[in-house]
Amino acid sequence: MTAAHPTMQAICLRRLPQGMPQVDDFELCRRVIPVASEGQVLVRTRWLSLDPFLRAQLGGRYAAACPTPGDVIPGYGIGEVVADRSGRFRPGTLVVTTTGWAEYAAVGADQASVVNAGPVSPTLALGVLGMPGLAAWIGVRKILEPKSGQTIVISSAAGVVGSVAGQLCKAAGCHVVGISSQARKCEIVTRDYGFDACISHRSEHFARDLHEACPDGIDGYFDNVGGMVLEATLGVLRQRARVVLCGLIDQYNRAERPPGPNLGPVIAARARLEGLVVHDHLADLAQSRRELQSMVQAGTLRYHEQVAQGLCGAPAAFIDLLRGEHVGKVLASMGVQA
Ligand SMILES: NC(=O)c1ccc[n+]([C@@H]2O[C@H](COP(=O)([O-])OP(=O)(O)OC[C@H]3O[C@@H](n4cnc5c(N)ncnc54)[C@H](OP(=O)(O)O)[C@@H]3O)[C@@H](O)[C@H]2O)c1
């Protein structure tokens, strides 16, 4: 490569994962640093957002195209504007955009939104104040519509979406029961996020534990996982209960879609199930962010972040996320000095 075509590091797809991804499904690669064309900005990536939807995308089950071997791994991140051909950004501005797992990205200026972090960490724009926070906010405010005294169950309660959804329901005066995998994570769910109880979906008595935690049934369920957890939770719905269908992580690693849950209890409970796609609600991003940021600053919305070091740390951190080994938002820091 000549000096006229300076290169950067990136993480590329080596082969499509079968089942749980392995670190060697990914590889470090070099690519020419892209050049911003008219209407674009060139950003230098500062943090990568590691998100469960990437596994769905790598299985061809996501709205965006499935990458092929040799492609840079797609994804969101925070980048610093280094060149602007749109007239909209000053160099040095931090933006959330589709950086992919690469040191630099050229993106349409309309695909980049400024990080107005104020006194909080800019990384929150990828977590509680970003797409996951918006998904939680929409699911709670527009679908669950929780009322004081109601009982709400939230799966993947230690994750970004689940923890924000649960804290919003607590703020509305609900009795909130979380579901997670491990005692260590359940402790964070009750101690740090203020849920009233947390049960493990890995317990062999999961369905019984759920009944015991919600003896009078539930008014709402925020589902981040699908599968057996969804099926068991449908069994405790009260009349006119509402269910937010937000994520299906239970099936992201499966080649075949499993048979659906038995929906008889939904009919019996006259319940309402509604699918949520966060990208339909971008018009609400500013309002949700204002509200969630003021809660963060007031100390009434708590969060955890786990930050892997460097591009090369991203594949293992992504796999840990799918395995549930992390707590809170998982990021990779590119190690560029401010
Ligand atoms: N619909 C939308 O627009 C939208 C937007 C954002 C996110 N989502 C979805 O929302 C969900 C949560 O996203 P997030 O970013 O906050 O991730 P997250 O909850 O922080 O991370 C994923 C968690 O899923 C749990 N999990 C993994 N496999 C599982 C299984 N087989 N059964 C039960 N739980 C399992 C693990 O938690 P435990 O260790 O606690 O089991 C893991 O930590 C994901 O499914 C994501 O795809 C949807």
The ligand as a MOL file (V3000), in Angstrom:
LIG
                    3D

  0  0  0     0  0            999 V3000
M  V30 BEGIN CTAB
M  V30 COUNTS 48 52 0 0 0
M  V30 BEGIN ATOM
M  V30 1 N -36.4320 -4.5630 19.3410 0
M  V30 2 C -35.4900 -3.6220 19.3360 0
M  V30 3 O -35.5700 -2.6280 18.6420 0
M  V30 4 C -34.2870 -3.8300 20.2330 0
M  V30 5 C -33.4000 -2.7690 20.5320 0
M  V30 6 C -32.3350 -3.0160 21.4050 0
M  V30 7 C -32.1540 -4.2950 21.9370 0
M  V30 8 N -33.0220 -5.2970 21.5830 0 CHG=1
M  V30 9 C -32.9060 -6.6380 22.1460 0
M  V30 10 O -33.0950 -6.5240 23.5420 0
M  V30 11 C -32.3770 -7.5520 24.2110 0
M  V30 12 C -31.4840 -6.9260 25.2830 0
M  V30 13 O -30.4850 -6.1300 24.6420 0
M  V30 14 P -29.2750 -5.5090 25.4830 0
M  V30 15 O -28.4540 -4.7100 24.5540 0
M  V30 16 O -29.8100 -4.8720 26.7130 0 CHG=-1
M  V30 17 O -28.4400 -6.8120 25.8670 0
M  V30 18 P -28.1530 -7.4370 27.2900 0
M  V30 19 O -29.4560 -7.7530 27.9540 0
M  V30 20 O -27.1890 -6.5730 28.0220 0
M  V30 21 O -27.3480 -8.7620 26.9300 0
M  V30 22 C -27.9000 -9.9440 26.5500 0
M  V30 23 C -28.3000 -10.8550 27.7440 0
M  V30 24 O -29.2270 -11.8200 27.2860 0
M  V30 25 C -29.2650 -12.8530 28.2470 0
M  V30 26 N -29.3480 -14.1400 27.5350 0
M  V30 27 C -28.4960 -14.6410 26.6260 0
M  V30 28 N -28.9320 -15.8420 26.1800 0
M  V30 29 C -30.0870 -16.0920 26.8470 0
M  V30 30 C -31.0170 -17.1730 26.8330 0
M  V30 31 N -30.8460 -18.2420 26.0440 0
M  V30 32 N -32.0920 -17.0930 27.6480 0
M  V30 33 C -32.2840 -16.0330 28.4600 0
M  V30 34 N -31.4330 -14.9680 28.5050 0
M  V30 35 C -30.3600 -15.0120 27.7130 0
M  V30 36 C -27.9890 -12.7700 29.0760 0
M  V30 37 O -28.3780 -12.2630 30.3400 0
M  V30 38 P -28.5050 -13.2240 31.6370 0
M  V30 39 O -27.1100 -13.6130 31.9810 0
M  V30 40 O -29.1490 -12.3520 32.6300 0
M  V30 41 O -29.3610 -14.3840 31.2080 0
M  V30 42 C -27.1920 -11.7020 28.3400 0
M  V30 43 O -26.4060 -10.9620 29.2430 0
M  V30 44 C -31.6210 -8.3110 23.1280 0
M  V30 45 O -32.3630 -9.4650 22.7550 0
M  V30 46 C -31.5710 -7.3270 21.9600 0
M  V30 47 O -31.4330 -7.9620 20.7330 0
M  V30 48 C -34.0700 -5.0860 20.7590 0
M  V30 END ATOM
M  V30 BEGIN BOND
M  V30 1 1 1 2
M  V30 2 2 2 3
M  V30 3 1 2 4
M  V30 4 1 4 5
M  V30 5 2 4 48
M  V30 6 2 5 6
M  V30 7 1 6 7
M  V30 8 2 7 8
M  V30 9 1 8 9
M  V30 10 1 8 48
M  V30 11 1 9 10
M  V30 12 1 9 46
M  V30 13 1 10 11
M  V30 14 1 11 12
M  V30 15 1 11 44
M  V30 16 1 12 13
M  V30 17 1 13 14
M  V30 18 2 14 15
M  V30 19 1 14 16
M  V30 20 1 14 17
M  V30 21 1 17 18
M  V30 22 2 18 19
M  V30 23 1 18 20
M  V30 24 1 18 21
M  V30 25 1 21 22
M  V30 26 1 22 23
M  V30 27 1 23 24
M  V30 28 1 23 42
M  V30 29 1 24 25
M  V30 30 1 25 26
M  V30 31 1 25 36
M  V30 32 1 26 27
M  V30 33 1 26 35
M  V30 34 2 27 28
M  V30 35 1 28 29
M  V30 36 1 29 30
M  V30 37 2 29 35
M  V30 38 1 30 31
M  V30 39 2 30 32
M  V30 40 1 32 33
M  V30 41 2 33 34
M  V30 42 1 34 35
M  V30 43 1 36 37
M  V30 44 1 36 42
M  V30 45 1 37 38
M  V30 46 2 38 39
M  V30 47 1 38 40
M  V30 48 1 38 41
M  V30 49 1 42 43
M  V30 50 1 44 45
M  V30 51 1 44 46
M  V30 52 1 46 47
M  V30 END BOND
M  V30 END CTAB
M  END
